[in-house]
Amino acid sequence: MKWNKTLLTTSLLGLLLPLTSQAESINVDFTATVTETTCNITLKALNGSKVTDDGSDKYTLTIPDVGLDKIVNATEAAQADFKLVASGCSNGISNIKTKITGAATSGNLIKTTLTDTSAAKNIGMGFKKVGEADGNFIKPDGTGTVTWSTTEITNGLDMTVALREITAGQGTTGAFESTATFSFTYQ
């Protein structure tokens, strides 16, 4: 009788466990989005300007001492040129857009961050493409955009930073220092 119970138990287990001949196959569809890698963007001196790199993507561009009259008259002596260079981009990148943020004031200028009595007053810096008029300063509140051409993606984007009066006739001499953050979008 013991043998019959074992045979019955073994038979029931065989019915409960699927046999390999009863196995089903399943198909799984995977969906993924393949994205482009970002570019490495560096800042280089252009047309005799002085750029230093601290090694961690923080650059300093120095405009030599300049007379207030040069700032008031918007001369080239009150500005410096630099180049944004894109490298290591994926082959599929055909579009780079740049936005700038900083402590914006009127006229699309970024004001000084210095607050001591020796700081220049009513002076700001604006960014534009080399050769552009002051009316084309990029809005430094993150809403203004510069779209790089294919040539600029290959050779670099030539930019100018210019010191200008925020309100005409109210600029004063002194030290000027400020920070602008450049953001890049790739397509």
C-alpha positions as CSV (number, residue, x, y, z in Angstrom):
1,M,0.0,0.0,0.0
2,K,2.9,2.3,0.7
3,W,4.1,1.8,-2.8
4,N,0.7,2.9,-4.2
5,K,0.8,6.2,-2.2
6,T,4.3,7.0,-3.5
7,L,3.2,6.3,-7.1
8,L,0.1,8.4,-6.7
9,T,2.2,11.3,-5.2
10,T,4.7,11.1,-8.0
11,S,1.9,11.0,-10.6
12,L,0.3,14.1,-9.1
13,L,3.6,16.1,-9.1
14,G,4.1,15.2,-12.8
15,L,0.7,16.8,-13.6
16,L,1.4,19.9,-11.6
17,L,4.8,20.7,-13.0
18,P,4.9,21.6,-16.7
19,L,7.0,19.4,-19.0
20,T,9.6,20.9,-21.3
21,S,7.4,20.0,-24.2
22,Q,4.7,22.2,-22.7
23,A,7.0,25.3,-22.3
24,E,5.9,28.5,-24.0
25,S,8.1,31.1,-25.6
26,I,7.7,34.8,-25.0
27,N,8.8,37.8,-27.0
28,V,10.0,41.0,-25.2
29,D,10.2,44.3,-27.0
30,F,12.6,46.8,-25.6
31,T,12.2,50.5,-26.4
32,A,15.1,52.9,-25.8
33,T,16.0,56.4,-26.7
34,V,19.5,56.8,-28.0
35,T,20.8,60.3,-27.1
36,E,23.8,62.2,-28.3
37,T,26.7,62.7,-26.0
38,T,27.5,66.3,-25.0
39,C,30.4,68.2,-26.3
40,N,33.4,69.5,-24.3
41,I,33.2,73.3,-24.4
42,T,36.4,75.3,-23.7
43,L,37.0,79.0,-23.7
44,K,40.1,80.3,-25.7
45,A,41.6,83.8,-26.0
46,L,40.9,85.6,-29.3
47,N,42.4,88.7,-30.8
48,G,45.0,89.3,-28.1
49,S,42.7,88.8,-25.0
50,K,43.9,87.1,-21.9
51,V,42.1,84.0,-20.7
52,T,43.0,81.8,-17.7
53,D,41.6,78.3,-16.9
54,D,41.5,77.0,-13.3
55,G,41.3,73.5,-14.6
56,S,37.7,72.8,-13.6
57,D,35.8,74.6,-16.3
58,K,36.0,78.0,-14.7
59,Y,37.6,80.6,-16.9
60,T,38.7,84.2,-16.3
61,L,38.8,86.7,-19.1
62,T,40.7,89.9,-18.2
63,I,40.0,93.2,-19.8
64,P,43.0,95.5,-19.2
65,D,42.6,98.7,-17.3
66,V,40.4,101.0,-19.5
67,G,39.4,104.6,-19.2
68,L,35.8,105.5,-18.4
69,D,35.7,107.5,-21.7
70,K,36.4,104.3,-23.6
71,I,33.5,102.6,-21.9
72,V,31.2,105.6,-22.4
73,N,32.1,105.8,-26.1
74,A,31.8,102.0,-26.5
75,T,35.2,101.6,-28.1
76,E,37.0,98.3,-28.7
77,A,39.4,99.2,-25.8
78,A,36.5,98.5,-23.5
79,Q,36.0,95.0,-24.7
80,A,37.7,91.6,-25.2
81,D,37.1,88.8,-27.6
82,F,37.1,85.1,-26.9
83,K,36.2,81.8,-28.6
84,L,33.9,79.0,-27.3
85,V,35.3,75.8,-28.8
86,A,33.3,72.6,-29.0
87,S,35.2,69.3,-29.1
88,G,34.4,65.6,-28.7
89,C,30.9,66.1,-30.1
90,S,28.9,63.1,-31.5
91,N,28.8,63.1,-35.3
92,G,25.0,63.6,-35.1
93,I,25.1,67.0,-33.4
94,S,24.0,69.6,-35.9
95,N,22.9,72.3,-33.5
96,I,24.3,73.9,-30.3
97,K,22.4,76.7,-28.5
98,T,24.0,78.9,-25.9
99,K,22.3,80.8,-23.1
100,I,23.9,83.2,-20.6
101,T,22.8,83.9,-17.0
102,G,24.1,86.5,-14.5
103,A,22.9,89.3,-12.4
104,A,21.0,91.1,-15.2
105,T,20.4,94.8,-15.3
106,S,18.8,97.1,-17.9
107,G,20.2,97.0,-21.4
108,N,21.1,93.3,-21.2
109,L,24.2,94.0,-19.1
110,I,25.5,92.0,-16.1
111,K,26.5,94.2,-13.2
112,T,29.6,94.0,-11.1
113,T,29.6,91.6,-8.1
114,L,32.0,93.9,-6.2
115,T,30.3,95.9,-3.4
116,D,33.1,97.9,-1.8
117,T,33.7,101.6,-2.2
118,S,36.5,101.0,-4.8
119,A,34.2,99.2,-7.2
120,A,33.1,100.9,-10.5
121,K,29.5,102.0,-10.3
122,N,26.8,101.9,-13.0
123,I,29.1,99.7,-15.3
124,G,28.0,96.4,-16.7
125,M,29.3,93.7,-19.1
126,G,27.4,92.5,-22.1
127,F,28.0,89.5,-24.5
128,K,27.6,89.5,-28.2
129,K,29.0,87.7,-31.3
130,V,32.2,89.3,-32.6
131,G,31.4,92.2,-35.0
132,E,27.8,92.6,-33.8
133,A,26.4,95.9,-32.6
134,D,25.8,96.6,-28.9
135,G,22.0,96.3,-29.6
136,N,22.7,92.6,-30.1
137,F,23.9,91.8,-26.6
138,I,22.6,88.4,-25.5
139,K,19.9,88.6,-22.8
140,P,21.7,87.5,-19.6
141,D,18.6,86.1,-17.9
142,G,18.6,82.7,-19.7
143,T,16.0,83.7,-22.3
144,G,18.4,85.0,-25.0
145,T,19.9,82.3,-27.2
146,V,22.8,82.1,-29.7
147,T,22.5,79.2,-32.2
148,W,25.8,78.0,-33.5
149,S,26.1,77.6,-37.3
150,T,27.7,74.4,-38.6
151,T,30.9,76.3,-39.2
152,E,30.9,77.6,-35.6
153,I,30.4,74.1,-34.3
154,T,33.5,73.1,-36.3
155,N,35.7,76.1,-35.8
156,G,34.3,77.7,-32.6
157,L,31.9,80.6,-31.7
158,D,33.7,84.0,-31.6
159,M,32.3,86.2,-28.8
160,T,32.9,89.6,-27.4
161,V,32.5,90.8,-23.8
162,A,32.1,94.6,-23.5
163,L,32.1,97.0,-20.6
164,R,29.3,99.6,-21.0
165,E,27.5,102.2,-18.9
166,I,24.2,100.9,-17.5
167,T,22.7,104.4,-17.4
168,A,24.3,107.1,-19.6
169,G,26.4,109.7,-17.8
170,Q,26.3,107.8,-14.4
171,G,29.3,105.5,-14.7
172,T,32.2,105.8,-12.3
173,T,35.7,104.5,-12.3
174,G,36.9,101.6,-10.1
175,A,37.4,97.8,-10.1
176,F,34.9,95.6,-12.0
177,E,34.4,91.9,-11.5
178,S,31.4,89.7,-12.5
179,T,30.4,86.2,-13.3
180,A,28.4,84.9,-16.3
181,T,27.3,81.3,-16.6
182,F,27.0,79.8,-20.1
183,S,24.6,76.9,-20.7
184,F,24.6,74.7,-23.8
185,T,21.9,72.6,-25.4
186,Y,22.8,70.1,-28.1
187,Q,20.6,68.6,-30.9
